[in-house]
Amino acid sequence: MTMTHPADNLSISSQARLRPIEEVAGAMGVGQHLLEPYGRGVAKLDLTAIEELAARPQATYVLVTAITPTPLGEGKTTTTVGLGQGLRQIGRSATISVRQPSLGPTLGIKGGGAGGGWSQVVPMERLNVHLTGDVHAVTAAHNQLAAMVDNDLHRGSPSGLDPNAVTWRRVMDVNDRALRQIVTGLGPAVNGPVRQTGFDITAASEVMATLSLSRSLADLRARLGRIVVGRTRDGEPVTAEQLRAAGAMTVLLKEAVRPNLMQTVEHTPALVHCGPFGNIATGNSSVVADLIGSRCGDFLVTEAGFAADMGAERFFNIKCRISGLVPDVAVVVATVRALKVHSGRHRVVAGRPLPPEMTEENPEDVMAGADNLRAQLAIIRRHGVTPVVAINAFPTDYPSEHEAIAAVAEQEGVRCALSTHFEDGGAGAAELAQAVVDAAEQPEPGGFRFLYPDELPLRDKIERIATEVYGADGVDYSPTAARDLDSFTASGYGSLPVCVAKTHLSLSADPTLTGAPRGWRLPVREVRLSAGAGFVYPICGDMQTMPGLGATPAAGRIDIDEEGHTVGLY
């Protein structure tokens, strides 16, 4: 097969011969009584599957993560899909579990999240645009709570909610910078009190994170009730339960809590569910999808957002705490272009071609950026998980550059495999699949371990992440952040895990620092609470939770042809 341009992904998807979704489920050992078809090639899975399949053997649990990415991304989803197909190529049954893309990036600059080339989930148009409406259900549930907050204020705050201490904003699933800061209640008094608020993208909603970390519908109902929307004048938290909003929110999410079943171009079963923002939340697919997928074959392959310092750390210390599943192997995706950037000699800008000098053969630049790969491997090993390096091949690479990455992996004592899954599908990932099988048979000494215990104080949890994962010398708290931590601890949230919100473009909190920076401290300017999802998140730097559109957004290229087929989506 020849290398496929991203614009051809839709063409590959449209030509894919889909198997009936009942056959895909059958390959997982899932009966039709657990399926509710949603059009061609998609079905919802009933959550009773978790209990029904519980007696089956546990699949080998594989996480796909990466080195610190460029703004272009390094292909984690494509690698996840390719690896699932590759495992089947070598005779192992496999299911993949991936996140549902957000419309904002799809219509903005990043494109869709279905994978790419001959390693993608199909139909990719369905996956990237609406799917079964889960994201819209999250939007509705989140905004219903926002409406209940404003209604409470309009009625004189019977809950005791302080109008100046409301933290609950609104969300929508497109990029719209004009809505980052707004004023509501303008006009006559019947429109409610005038106050400043704003919008975030739906993927950044605490409801999305809560949905992704719930183990059942009842668990979701309880978690939604714990969401804190603000505080009283005495500093006491006000919850969705107190506003009597959690019940209606649960009803709106009753269908969305069930995972979606699709397939790859090679018919590997694909569970697609949830998509919490990777900067301020877990950046992982749902717990319930993994609980089902972990009983459906030899291997379950899932992914985590951004690099190991972010998505994998949260996967280990937040998601695995809740699911009870123990990862066996972590695949660290490495690309020539990202390692060249980590040499500090090049700069990549989203939406623009690679600088010409980056496409020249230069294994020395690859080696110069290798400290980032070494640091990400150390993070995986710190948690007692066996790492495997996947070299995600691009057409601008040279064999000498791939050899440089392999040499680094050998120095670190880690298995490494070149993967051409984008171009060659599962056959191109067979070598990687075998490396994963071999790694699973030789676990790290001591086995899986969390970075910190639940009872460790919040400050100590943050410091442990900063020093042992990011490589910082320590943590500096602003007065606001210090007050936040004291307040959350006093309110009974001190045992929650921590989800540090920082840039994804560096191991540090400074996006301009490449490689594996040393001699820096993590600056925490404030700390926020996601009581429903069940974590606190320190804010380190300027986190943008409502993206804007670029100069040439993807939405400008998307259309329909004369036959009504979608064109321009990738």
N, C-alpha and C positions, 0 to 999 in steps of 0.2 A: 504494500500500500504506500501511497505517497503522502507526504506531510500535508495536513489539511489546514487551510486558513480558517481562523475563527468564524468568518462569515459563512463558511460552509457547514458549520455545526448543525444549523437548522436543516440543511439539505440532507445530511446524514441521518438525522433524527426522523425526518419525514419519510425517508426511504426504508427505515428499519421495519422489519417484519415482526410485529408484536405478537407474542404468544398470548392466548387468553389469560387474563389475570388469575383465573382459577388454576391454571396449569402452573403458573409462577408460584402461587401459594402452595400448591401440591408438592413442588420441589422442596419447599421448606417444611413439609409435613403439617401444613395448616389446612384444616378442613374448610369446605365452602360455608359451613354454618357460622364461621367466624368472619366472613367477608360481607361487605356491603359495597357493590360496584358503584363507582362514580364515573360513568361514561367509559370511553374506550381506554383501556390500559391502566386504570387507576381503581383502587378499592380502599375503603376504610377497614381497619382491623378492630375487632371487638376486644376490649380489655380483658375479657374473661380468658383470652388466650394465655395470659400470664400464668394463671393458676392451672389451666388445662395442660400446659406444656411443661410445668415445673418439674415433673419427674424425669424428664429427658436429660441426657448428658449435657454438661456445660460446654459450650463452644470455646475454643481458644479465642481470647479477646484481644484484638489488635487495634491500637490507636495510630492514626496517621497525623503527624504534626510536621514541623518544618524548622529550618533556620529562620532567622529574622528576615522577613520578606522585603522585596522592593515594593514600590507602590503598585506594581503590575501583578503581584501575587506569584507564587512559585508552583502552583498546581496541586494543592492538597486534595481537592475534590476529585480532580482527574486521576490522581494517583490512587485514591481510595477506590474509585470505580475500576481502574485498571488492575489493581491488586485483587479485588474481588473476582474479576474475570480471570486473572492469572492463576489464582488458586484452583479455580475450576478446570483450567487448562492442564494442571498437573494432577488432576484426579481428586481434588478435595472439594467438598461441598462448602459453599460460602454464601453469606448474606452480608450486604453492606447497609450501614445506617448513616444517613447524611442529613444535613440541615436543609430547610426550605429557604430558597432565596427570597430576599426582600425586593419589592418592586423598585425601591429607590435606586440602588446600585444598578439594577437591570436596565432602567431607563436613563441612568446617569452616565457614568464613565467606566464603571467596572464591567458591565455586562452581566449575563446570567450566571447561575451557580449550579448548572447541571453536569459539570465536567466538560469535556471537549473531545473533538476528533472521534476516534473509535473507542473512547472510554467515557461515555456519558450516559446519564439516565434519560430514558425516553418514555413518552413524548416530551422533548425538552421545552416545547412551547407551553404545554400544560403545566410543567413543573415551575417555569419561570413566571407565568402569568396566571395568578389566582389559584391554580390547582383545585383544592376542594374548599377554598374559602377560609382556611384556618387563620391566616393573617388578618383577614377582615373581621373575623370573630374576636380576635384579640383587640383589634382597634375598637370595636363596638363595646366590648366589656370594659376596656380602659376608660373610654369616654363616657360610658354610663356612670362610672364612679365619679368622674369629673363633674358630671351634671348633678349628682347627688351632693357633692361637696358644695357646689355653688348654690344649690337649693337650700342646704343647711344654713349657709351664710345669709341667704335672702330671708330666711325665716327667723333670723335673730340668733343663730348658732345655738340651737338647743343641745347640741353635742358638747358645747363649750369650746369649739374650734376657734382659735384666734385667726382672724382674717389676715393678719400679717405674718402668720407662721404656717401658711398652707404650702405644701411641697409638691402636691399632685398637679401635674400639667396635663395637656392633651396630646394625642398622637395621631399620625396619619402615615400611610405607607408610600409616600413619594418624597423626593427631595424638594424642599421649598424653604429657602433661607428667609423669605419674607415673614415666615411664621415663627421664627425663633423667639422673638419677643413681641407680645401683643398686649392690648388692653381690652378686657371684657367688661360687659355691663354698661357700655355707653348708651345714652338715650334716657328714656324715662325710667323712673325707679322700679317699675315692674320688670325691667330687664335684669335686675339683680345688682349687687354692689359693684362699683367700679374698682377693678384691681388689675395689676400687671401680672401676666402669666406668659405662657408660650406653648409651643408644640415641639415634640420630639418625633423622630421616626419610630414607627411601631416596633421595629426590632429592638429599640432601646427601652421599650416599656417593661416595667417590673412584672406586668401581667404575662408577657412573653417568657421572661425568665422563670416565673412561677409555674407556668404551664409546662415548661421543659423539665422542671425538677420534681414534678408531682408523680407519685407512684400509682394513683388511682383517682377516680372522680371524687371520692370522699376526701382524699388527701388534698386534692385541688380546692375543694370547698373550704376546708379548714385553713389552707394557706392564704386563699383570697381574703378570708375574714381577718387575717393578721396584718394585712397591708396597712401601713401607716401613711396617712394623707397629710398630716400636720400635727400641731401641738396646741394645747390649751394655753391660756395666759400663765398658768402655773407650770408649764413645761411638760405636762403629761401627754403621751402620744394619743392621737385619735385615730381609730382604725376603721376600715371598711365595714367591719361587723357592727360597730357602734352606729354607723350611718345607715345600717340595714341595707347595704348595697351588695354584699357578697353573694346572696342567694341568686339574685337576677344575673350577676356576672357569671355564676356557675352555669346557669341555664344557657346563657349565650355561648358558653364554651363547651357545652355538653358533647357536641360532635367533634370539636377541635381537639379534644383530649385524646382522641383515638388516632394512632399513627396511620399514615398513608402508605400503601404498598404500590410500588411501580417495578420497573425492570430496567436493566442496562441494555445496550445494543446487542449484547451477547446473552441476554435473558437471565443474568444473575439477579436474584431478588434484591430489591432496593427499598428499604424503609426510609421514608422521607417525613421528617416531623420536627417542627419548631425551628426557630432561627434567632436566638437571643444575640444581641449586639456583642461583638468580641472585645470592644474597648472597655465597656463598663459592666458587662455581665459575663456569663460563662463561655459563650461562643461555641456551645456544643449542642448536638441534637438531643432528643428527649430521653429521659430515663425509661419511660414505658416502651419506647421503640427498642432500646437495648435489652430490656428484660425479656421481650418477646424474641428478638433476634438471637439472643444468646442460647436459645434452646432449639434452634432451627437448622443445625448443621455442624460441620467441623469447625468453621471459623466465622466469627463476626468481626467485620472491619468497620470501624467508625472513624470520625475525624474531629479535630479541634481547631478552632480559629487561630489564625496568626501563628507565631512561633511557639516553641516549647515553653518559653518563659511566661507566656500568657495562656493560650488555650490548653496546653498539656498540664500546666500547673493547676489550673482550675478544674480540669477534668479529674485529676488525681485527688485533689483536696476538697472539692465541693461535690462534683457529680458522683464520684465513686463512694463518697461517704453516704450518700442518699440511696444509691442503687444497691450497694453491697457487692457489686461486681468487681472483680480484681483483674486488672489488665496484665497480659502476659508479655506482649511485645509492643514496642513503640517504633514506628517507621518515621525517620526524620528525613523529610524531603529536602534535598540540596540541589541547587542549580548553579551552573557556571556563572550566570549573570549576577546572581545575588552575592556570590562569594567575591566576584570582581568589585562589586559595590562596597563590600566590607573591607576591601583593601584601602578604602579611603581615597581612591584615585579617580573614581567615576561617580556620576550622578544620573539617576533615572527619574524621569518625570512621567506620571500617569498620563496616558492619552497621546504621548509622543513616541516616535521611534527611538530605539536604543542609540546612544551616541556612536558614531562610526568606529571610534577606537575600541569600543567594547566588543565589537564583532570580530576584531583581529585576534589571531591565535596568541594567547598569553597565559600559559600555565603559572607563571610567576605571580601574576595578579590573583589568581585563584588561591595559591598557597598563602599569599599575603592576607587574604580575608578569612583564612581557615580557623582563626581563633573563635569566630562566632559559631562555627560548626562544633568545635570542641566544647564550647560552653553549653550548647544545647544538648549535646550528648551527656554531659555531666549532670544536667538537670534531670534527664530521664533516669540515669543511674542512681541519683540521689534518692529517688522514689522506689528503688529496687526493681525496676523494669528493664528488660533486655532491649537495647536499641539496635536498629538496623538502618543503615544509610541507604536511601533510594536516590540515585542520580537521575533526576528528571531531565531527559535529553531534549534539547532544542536544536533547530536546524542551524543556528549560528555557532554551535559548539564545535570544538575540535577534540579528537581522541586524546591528545596530550593533556587537555584540560580535564577530561573525565578521569584520566589516569592520576592527575594531581589530587582529585577528591578521593579516589580509591586509596591513594597513598596515605592521606590523612586518616581515613577510617582504619587502615591497617596499623598505623602508629597508635591509634586509640584502642586497638584490639576489638574492633566492631565489624560485624559483617557488612558488606557493601554490595550493591547490585545496580547495574545500569538498566534503566527501564525506558522502553520506547512505546509505552502504552498508548500515548496520544496518536501515534502514527500506525501502530500495529495491533492495538487492542490487547486482549488477554495474552496473546502469544508474545507480545513485547514485554509483558510483565511476568512471564513465567520464571525467569531467573530471580526476580525479586520475591516472587511467591515462595520459591524453594528456600531462599534465605530466611524468610519469615518462619517457615516450617521448622528449619534447623534451629533458629533462635529460640523458638518456643520449647524445644526439647532440652535447652540448656539455660534454665532461668538464672537470674542474678543471685549471688549469695545472699541469704537472709530473706529473699522474697519482697513482695510489695510492702511499702510503708508510707504512711502519711508524713507530711513535712512537720506537722504539729498536732498535739492533742487538743480536743475540744476545750478543755479547761484552761489552756494557756491564755493569759490576758491578751486583749486585742492588740495592744502596743507590741507585745512580744511576737505575736503572729505576724504583724506587719514587718517587724525588724527581721524575723527569720526569712521571710520571702525576699526582702530587700538584699540581705547579705548572702544568703545561701543559694538563691535563684538568680537574682539580677547581678550579683557581684558588687553591690554598693558597700561603702564603708560604714553606713549607718543611715538613720532616718532623721529628718528635721521636720517638726510639726509646727504649723502656724498656730497662733492662739485659738483661732476658730476650730482647727482640727483637734486640738487638745481638749477643748470644751465638748466637741462632738463625741469624742471617745469616752470622756467621763460621763456624759449624759446617757449614751447607749449602754454603758456598763451598769449605771445606776438603774436603768429601766429594765434590766434583765436580759440584754442582748449580748452580753460579753462572751458567751460560749459559742456564738456563731462563727463560721469560717469567714475568711477575708478574701475579697476579690479586688485586687488593686487595679485601678483605672489609670492607665498610662499609655504613652505612645506605643504603637506596634512596630514602629520603624527602627527601634533600637532596644538593646537589652537595658539601657538606661532610661531615664525619664526625658532625655533630650533627643529628639528625632534626628539631629545632625550627627550624633556620635555613632560611628560604625564599629564593626568588629566586636570585641568584648571589652568595653571601657572599664578602666579602673580609676581609683582616686576620686570618686564622686559620692554624693549622698542623695538619698531619695527625698525630694521635697513634697510633703503632704500638706495641701492648702485647705482641704476640708474633708470630712468623712460623712458619707450618706448611708442610709439604712434601706435595705430591701428585706423587710421582715417577712413578706409573703414568700419570696424566693428562698429566704433563709440565709442571707449573708450581709455583711457590711462592706462598703466599698470606698476606700480612700481615693481621693481625687489628686492625681499628681500631674500637674500641667493643665493645659486648656483642652478639655474633652468636648468635641463638637458632637452633640446628639441629634442634630438635624442637619444633614448634609445639604449642600447647595448643588446646583447644576453647573457643569463646566461650560466652556465656550462652545463646544460641539457635543452636546449630550446625545447618547444613543437613541433617545426618543425621536430625534430628528431624522434618523435613518429607518425607523420602523414604520411599516405600512402594510397594506394588503395589495395583492395583484388583481388582475382582471377576473381571476377565478376565485377570489376571496381567500387566498392563502396568505399567511403572514410571511413577510420578507423583512430582512434587515435585523432580525433578532439574533443575538449571539451572546 
